Each structure stands twice: as C-alpha cells, then as structure tokens.
Amino acid sequence: MADIALMTGKNVLVTGGTAGIGKATAVGLAALGARVAITGRDRIRAEAAAADIRAASGNPAVDVFTADMSAQAEVRRLAGEVLDAYPRLDVLVNNVGGFWAHRHITADGLERTFALNHLGPFLLTNLLLDRLKASAPARVVTVSSGAHAAGRIDFDDLQGSTTYSGQRAYSASKLANVMFTYELARRLDGTGVTATVLHPGVVRTNFGADDQAGLIKAMLPLVRPFMKTPAAGAATPIYLASSAQVERVTGQYFANGKPKTSNKVAYDTTAAAQLWKVSAALVGLTAVPTPAERTTSDTRGHDDGDGPKTSTARSIR
Ligand SMILES: NC(=O)c1ccc[n+]([C@@H]2O[C@H](COP(=O)([O-])OP(=O)(O)OC[C@H]3O[C@@H](n4cnc5c(N)ncnc54)[C@H](OP(=O)(O)O)[C@@H]3O)[C@@H](O)[C@H]2O)c1
C-alpha cells in the first residue's frame, strides 16, 4: 500500500462517514490532506463524527451533509448541496450500505437493501458525474463486498417481493455495485474519471446491527475478535481513492489492495446495461444508451423510445 499520493487540494465525498469503514476512510483521506465531506442520517451524530475525524487526522477541513440515502428525494437534495458547496469534486466514495434480515420498504416504496445499497449510489453518482468529469482526473470508488460472489440479479423480482432473504438481497445489491462500476467505467471511457469497486474485508463495525439474522447475532461475539479493524477495512478504499499506482485503473474489482476477479456474472455487458437501464427508470433518470446501443439504434435509424419520462427527468451517462 506504499506510494499513497498526497491529497492536498482535493475534495472528497465519503457517503456513510459517521461510523465503520466510511469514517476510517474519511480519517485516512483527511490525514493525506484532502478536504473530506461525510454523510450520515443524523446531524448530531455526523457532527460528532466530523469532530473525531478532524482530531484523528489533524485536518480541520471536514464537512458534514445529512441525508437518508434510501430516499431518492434526499439523495437529490444531497447532490444539490454538494454541487453548491464544491466547485470541484475529485473523489466520490460510495460507502453507504446495509443488511436487513427482514424485508423493509423505503419512502419510495422500494425494497431497502436494493434501494440503499445500489440505487442510492447509482443516483448520487449520476447526479455528480458532470462535476467529477469537470474535475478530471477524478475517481468513483464503490464499496461492495465479497458477498457479491453469491449474488444473482433477478430482473423479474428486483424488489424481493415474491421471496425475501436478507443474505440474497445483500449479495444481489453488492453484485449490482460491481456491475454498476464496470458499466460506469465503460461509459466514462476517455473522460479521465475512473470507477473501481472493492471488498473491504470482514470488518468490526455496526454493520447490520438494526435487523440481524438470529444465527449471525449468535455467532458475532465469537468472530468479532478475528475481524479487521475499521482502519484495516479502510485501507483498500483509501488506496483506490488516493494512490498514484491506480490513477488510471478503471473497471476493476479489488480486495486487500489487489485487483481480483469478480463474480463472472458481473462481466456480462448485456446484463450490466440492462441493470443500468432499469435503475435509471427506478430513480427517474433518462439512461443515455451505451456506445453499443447507440450504434445499433443508428443502424436501425429510429429513436429507441428512451426519452425523458417526466419534465424533471435528467440525462445520465
Ligand atoms: N463490515 C463489514 O464486514 C463489511 C464487509 C463487506 C462490505 N462492507 C460494506 O462496507 C460498507 C460500510 O459498512 P460498515 O460495516 O462500515 O457499516 P456501518 O458501520 O453500519 O456504517 C454504515 C454507515 O452508513 C450510514 N448509513 C446507514 N444507513 C444509511 C442511510 N439510510 N442513509 C444514509 N446513510 C446511512 C451510517 O450513518 P448513520 O447511521 O449516521 O446515518 C454509517 O455512517 C457497506 O457498503 C457494506 O456493505 C462491510
């Protein structure tokens, strides 16, 4: 993990920076000199975390934004506030994520795991993309999980409405993080903005504490001592966000600071394009076709009918 570039002069947004891996990532990037913004749901908790991050990093430049990222209106408000606050954005770390043993529904009527772990970062990234491009070289780093390896995207039941299992929903959402990153990297080709995705390791955090499965709850005290510390879990996101070694690396999955092969499903470009399109519809954005889709549509010589769905629909890449 040597050769971490100094981040002085860079603006970084870490979602879910109030605890766990996100907070440790914020400490690491602030210690390298970046101005770091963290997000959390609660202003008091987020301000307390920011104070800790300033103290631990020795860097006073830590800002706070609040939003429940499972709610699309809040993600849109957050993006607007970030765009107002930062004329440039060098790194976006999509870290927020959660696990629920039981099925919960968001303010938008969507299953919470899919909404928070996949649609939240999908929408936020797209809303910040023009600013990232204007700030290039820039990076989008997304925290997935090794659990993505067991994931399967069921396009007929993305909301887990027929049968729900917390583990299945979580693995699918983390596979979606990987597919999103690979597709994003393809769409960002030539822009100077990279997209990478990672497994942080098994880390001792508050993860899943709201609604744990009985077995996990029973096992946790036994395995906790063997888990990574949040600082160790933050090593790979910090590396991908800052190191010169990976300045031009894009469309890759990392674990333990090294590129790794992901679930082979994630390399299916047709499925990734489909996921992008479905996600864009679910968050009310208009999906700009992939280069491959554009060629096909040009050959056919007609509009693919994917125009704005509402007057507030925004174009995304
Ligand atoms: N821990 C592990 O072993 C492990 C392993 C593999 C992957 N991961 C991934 O690592 C990422 C971070 O996990 P962690 O273990 O650090 O979790 P954590 O300790 O539970 O921290 C989660 C962070 O996300 C924020 N958050 C939670 N729900 C939110 C919501 N609805 N809207 C906005 N912010 C929300 C929390 O802030 P507030 O509560 O203050 O709002 C907190 O800052 C996740 O994407 C997870 O899937 C973790």
The ligand as an ORCA input file, in Angstrom:
! r2SCAN-3c Opt
* xyz 0 1
  N     -18.381     -4.511      7.868
  C     -18.067     -5.467      7.011
  O     -17.573     -6.559      7.392
  C     -18.282     -5.280      5.536
  C     -17.872     -6.298      4.657
  C     -18.048     -6.130      3.301
  C     -18.608     -4.946      2.815
  N     -18.998     -3.977      3.683
  C     -19.590     -2.747      3.120
  O     -18.938     -1.640      3.677
  C     -19.818     -0.507      3.665
  C     -19.772      0.181      5.030
  O     -20.174     -0.755      6.005
  P     -19.822     -0.629      7.543
  O     -19.534     -2.012      8.001
  O     -18.831      0.442      7.789
  O     -21.275     -0.216      8.112
  P     -21.727      0.628      9.393
  O     -20.730      0.565     10.493
  O     -23.127      0.161      9.655
  O     -21.769      2.131      8.823
  C     -22.727      2.487      7.885
  C     -22.623      3.954      7.540
  O     -23.658      4.226      6.588
  C     -24.540      5.219      7.123
  N     -25.909      4.866      6.770
  C     -26.570      3.738      7.087
  N     -27.801      3.778      6.566
  C     -27.919      4.944      5.916
  C     -28.957      5.562      5.168
  N     -30.164      5.010      5.013
  N     -28.704      6.757      4.606
  C     -27.513      7.362      4.777
  N     -26.503      6.825      5.461
  C     -26.708      5.637      6.028
  C     -24.311      5.226      8.625
  O     -24.531      6.543      9.093
  P     -25.695      6.963     10.117
  O     -26.091      5.722     10.893
  O     -25.023      8.003     10.976
  O     -26.769      7.500      9.261
  C     -22.830      4.870      8.697
  O     -22.057      6.031      8.514
  C     -21.181     -1.060      3.270
  O     -21.418     -0.750      1.911
  C     -21.055     -2.561      3.459
  O     -21.890     -3.268      2.576
  C     -18.860     -4.117      5.040
*
